[in-house]
Amino acid sequence: MAAAARVRVVLRTVKEIIVQFCPFESNVRGAREFLAAVGTEKARLTNSNCRIVADVKHDETEPVVSVTFNDGERLVMKAANLTSREMLSFFHERCFAKDPQAYEKASKKSH
C-alpha cells in the first residue's frame, strides 16, 4: 500500500467510483488498495460530490473498478491482474488529461 499511497489522488473530474470485489478471493488486493487510496480524507476533500462505493460480493466475482467522470466517460479496470499502483497510475493519467490544472494546484498545495 505504501507505493500506492505516493500517487496524488485528485477526484475533481470524477462523478463516481465503484469498486466491486469478493473479499474471499486471492486476487483482490489491488482493488482493495485502490479503494483505500481514493477513499482517504485528503482525496475526498478534492471533490465532496464524488460518490465512492465498495460493492462487496460473495459470489467469486472478478474484482472490477468502474470510474464515471463528470463528462460521462467511463473507465473500467479489471483488477484481478493489476496492482493498485498500475490502476492509480492509469486513473491519474485519465484525470490529468481531463483537468491538468487540478493537479498543478494540488502539487503546489502539497509543497
C-alpha positions in Angstrom: 0.0 0.0 0.0 2.9 2.4 0.6 3.7 2.6 -3.1 0.1 3.2 -4.0 -0.2 6.0 -1.4 2.5 8.1 -3.1 0.3 8.8 -6.1 -1.6 12.0 -5.5 -5.3 11.3 -5.9 -7.5 14.3 -7.2 -11.2 13.5 -7.7 -12.2 16.8 -9.2 -13.2 15.3 -12.6 -14.8 12.2 -11.1 -18.5 11.7 -10.5 -18.5 8.1 -9.1 -16.1 5.3 -8.3 -17.4 1.7 -7.8 -15.0 -0.9 -6.6 -16.6 -4.4 -6.8 -14.9 -7.5 -5.3 -15.3 -10.7 -3.4 -13.1 -10.4 -0.3 -12.5 -14.2 -0.1 -10.7 -14.3 -3.5 -6.9 -14.1 -3.6 -6.8 -11.6 -6.4 -8.5 -8.6 -4.8 -5.5 -6.9 -3.1 -5.1 -4.3 -5.9 -8.8 -3.4 -5.9 -8.9 -3.0 -2.1 -5.7 -0.9 -2.1 -7.2 1.3 -4.9 -10.4 1.8 -2.8 -8.3 2.7 0.2 -6.3 5.3 -1.8 -9.3 7.0 -3.3 -11.2 6.9 0.0 -8.7 8.9 2.0 -9.9 12.1 3.6 -7.3 14.1 1.6 -8.6 12.6 -1.7 -12.2 13.0 -0.8 -11.7 16.7 0.0 -10.8 17.3 -3.7 -14.4 16.5 -4.6 -17.0 16.1 -1.9 -19.7 15.3 -4.6 -17.8 12.2 -5.8 -19.6 9.0 -4.8 -17.3 6.2 -3.8 -19.0 2.8 -3.4 -17.5 -0.5 -2.2 -19.6 -3.3 -3.7 -18.6 -6.3 -1.7 -19.9 -9.6 -3.1 -19.7 -13.2 -2.1 -20.0 -14.9 -5.5 -16.4 -15.3 -6.7 -16.9 -12.1 -8.8 -13.8 -10.8 -10.6 -12.6 -7.5 -9.0 -13.6 -4.5 -11.1 -13.0 -0.8 -10.6 -15.5 1.4 -12.5 -15.0 5.1 -12.7 -17.5 7.5 -14.1 -16.2 11.0 -15.0 -18.2 14.2 -14.9 -18.3 14.3 -18.7 -20.0 10.9 -18.8 -16.9 8.9 -19.9 -16.4 5.6 -18.1 -13.1 3.8 -17.2 -13.5 0.1 -16.3 -10.4 -1.7 -14.9 -10.5 -5.4 -14.4 -8.4 -5.5 -11.3 -7.6 -9.2 -11.0 -4.2 -8.9 -12.6 -3.5 -5.3 -11.9 -1.7 -3.8 -9.0 -3.1 -0.8 -7.1 -0.1 1.2 -8.4 -1.0 0.4 -12.0 -4.6 1.3 -11.6 -3.8 4.5 -9.7 -1.3 5.5 -12.4 -3.9 4.9 -15.2 -6.6 6.7 -13.2 -4.2 9.6 -12.7 -3.5 9.8 -16.4 -7.2 10.0 -17.3 -7.9 12.6 -14.6 -4.9 14.7 -15.6 -6.0 14.6 -19.3 -9.4 16.0 -18.3 -8.1 18.7 -15.9 -4.4 19.4 -15.9 -4.9 22.5 -13.7 -6.3 20.4 -10.8 -3.0 18.5 -10.5 -0.9 21.7 -10.7 -2.9 23.3 -7.9 -2.7 20.1 -5.8 1.0 19.8 -6.2 1.5 23.4 -5.2 -0.6 22.9 -2.0 1.4 19.8 -1.0 4.8 21.6 -1.1 
